[in-house]
Amino acid sequence: MRATTRRRAPTCARRSAEPAAAAFYNGHLFAPLACHPPRTVMSDPDPDPATADPCPQAPQPPLPSDCCNSGCPLCVHDLYNDEVARYRQALAAWRLRHPEADTGA
């Protein structure tokens, strides 16, 4: 008969000075949050406006093989038309925010 092995605690929990630093939930050992510091986002204090608010990208049209031609109530072409309408609205709003942008965008 094979003996069952217990899962080892994460390294940070094993090194903890306090045995109560790790918590069990539903039979699983969770390491304390202090072991995994939160990620910080390094932001540029003066971001480039062109990269901070990029121009919306047009949606890709569906491939001919994407439509089953069975008259679905929600066809991929209908979804594409909805995406194009949202894209046009987003592009118009972007152009209002960026009047200096080229009109060919």
C-alpha positions in Angstrom: 0.0 0.0 0.0 1.3 3.4 -1.0 1.6 6.1 1.6 0.0 9.4 0.7 2.3 12.3 0.7 1.5 15.7 2.0 2.0 18.8 -0.1 4.8 21.0 1.1 4.1 24.5 2.0 5.4 27.2 -0.2 8.9 28.2 0.5 7.9 31.6 1.9 5.5 29.9 4.3 8.1 27.5 5.5 10.5 30.3 6.2 8.0 32.3 8.2 8.8 32.9 11.8 5.1 32.6 12.8 3.5 29.2 12.2 0.1 30.9 11.7 1.4 33.0 8.8 0.1 30.5 6.3 -3.6 29.8 6.1 -5.5 26.7 5.2 -8.7 27.0 3.1 -10.6 24.0 1.9 -7.6 21.8 2.5 -5.1 23.9 0.6 -2.3 25.9 2.1 -2.1 29.5 1.1 0.9 31.6 1.7 0.6 35.0 3.4 0.4 38.0 1.2 3.6 39.4 2.6 5.4 36.6 0.7 4.1 38.0 -2.6 4.3 41.8 -2.6 1.8 43.5 -4.8 3.0 44.4 -8.3 3.6 48.1 -8.8 3.1 49.7 -12.1 5.9 52.0 -13.1 4.3 54.9 -14.9 6.1 57.6 -16.8 5.3 61.0 -15.2 4.9 62.6 -18.6 3.5 59.9 -21.0 3.5 60.4 -24.7 -0.1 61.4 -25.8 0.2 59.3 -28.9 0.7 56.1 -26.9 -1.5 57.1 -23.9 -4.7 57.3 -26.1 -4.1 55.2 -29.2 -6.3 55.4 -32.3 -9.0 52.6 -32.2 -8.3 49.7 -34.6 -10.9 48.6 -37.1 -12.4 45.1 -36.4 -11.4 42.2 -38.7 -14.1 41.1 -41.0 -15.3 37.5 -40.6 -13.8 34.9 -42.9 -16.2 33.3 -45.5 -15.9 30.0 -43.6 -17.0 31.7 -40.3 -20.6 31.9 -41.5 -22.6 28.7 -41.6 -25.2 30.2 -44.0 -28.1 28.6 -42.0 -29.8 31.8 -41.1 -28.7 32.0 -37.4 -30.5 34.7 -35.4 -27.1 36.1 -34.4 -24.9 35.7 -37.4 -21.1 36.5 -37.4 -21.9 39.2 -40.0 -24.4 40.8 -37.6 -21.8 40.8 -34.9 -19.2 42.3 -37.3 -21.6 45.1 -38.3 -22.2 45.9 -34.6 -18.4 46.0 -34.0 -18.0 48.3 -37.0 -20.6 50.6 -35.6 -18.9 50.7 -32.2 -15.5 51.3 -34.0 -16.9 54.2 -35.9 -18.3 55.8 -32.7 -14.9 55.2 -30.9 -13.0 56.7 -33.9 -15.2 59.8 -34.0 -14.7 60.3 -30.3 -11.0 59.8 -30.7 -10.8 62.3 -33.5 -12.6 64.9 -31.3 -9.9 64.3 -28.6 -7.1 64.5 -31.2 -8.0 67.2 -33.8 -4.3 67.4 -34.8 -4.4 63.8 -36.0 -4.3 63.0 -39.7 -7.8 62.6 -41.2 -6.8 59.4 -43.0 -6.7 57.4 -39.8 
